[in-house]
Amino acid sequence: MPRPVVALVGATASGKTGLSLDLAERLGGEVVNTDAMQVYRGMDVGTAKLPEAERRGIPHHLLDLYEVTAPATVALFQGWARDAIADIRGRDATPVLVGGSALYTRAILDRFEFPGTDDSLRRELEVELERVGSHALHQRLAGVDPEAAAQILPDNGRRVVRALEVVALTGRPFSASLPRLEYVDPLTVQVGVDIDRPTLDARIARRVEEMFANGFVEEVEALLARGLADARTASRAIGYREVMGYLAGDRSLAEAIEQTTVATRRFARRQDSWFRKDPRIVWVAHDDPDRVEKAVGAVERLGG
């Protein structure tokens, strides 16, 4: 029997990284990154990328693949991750997926077919995005597909444009093309890290403070020299856009720190809301001393 696919899910700063290493050690596994921004070289501090020296010698996949100027999409990531999973299982090891991008995780695990694209239509929408802003386009999306609008942040202009493109091309809501709750491989288990909001908020505030203390501004300066400002994907990462605003003189450093904290907390709430809708997830408390045993138990019940 092939090894199961294990995915650790939950809000950012909830403790997924540490648990992923524990599980990989226990299950003879290798870690597959499912964070959309950790694929970029140099985006380390702001994405809380685990330094190689702290990976306990466990192989990690889908980190540092591209320069920041390269675009990345859910469709591309799906292919990369599924190839990595097949490679790991082919060597009789257990793939342990971990990362903060909920849509990416679902696209990898579940049946998810991607609608086509239309370059001309996409360009028209991108021109309009530049002219009226993402919030105005998000309002339009809410009028034609409220379910999709509820799942996309108003300032995520790229995803708003993609949703409107799919609606125009297919005549169906973008939400109709989102992943179904049906695993591609039945030997899949999701383990969620459960954490209360006050504790999570405090962790996020501490993480953001540490990011700025550990050279986050300098990291963004270096990435700007490599084209970050014009990058379609990387420039939208939480924290990076706030620091770019600080470096451009649009806000103070204190404001950049506060805005990064607020945006991260908002993102964490959306992550939690997304994952709570999935009844297949086995939840373990972030501070449960038996959380590793309980997560391993969930895998063993699956047949691993």
Secondary structure, DSSP 8 states (H G I E B T S, - for coil): ----EEEEE--TTSSHHHHHHHHHHHHTEEEEE--TTTTBTT--TTTT---GGGSTT--EESSS-B-TTS---HHHHHHHHHHHHHHHHHTT-EEEEE-S-HHHHHHHHB--------HHHHHHHHHHHHHH-HHHHHHHHHHH-HHHHHHS-TT-HHHHHHHHHHHHHHSS-GGGGS--S-BSSSSEEEEEEE--HHHHHHHHHHHHHHHHHTTHHHHHHHHHTTTGGG-TTGGGSTTHHHHHHHHTTSS-HHHHHHHHHHHHHHHHHHHHHHHHT-TT-EEEETT-TTHHHHHHHHHHHHT-
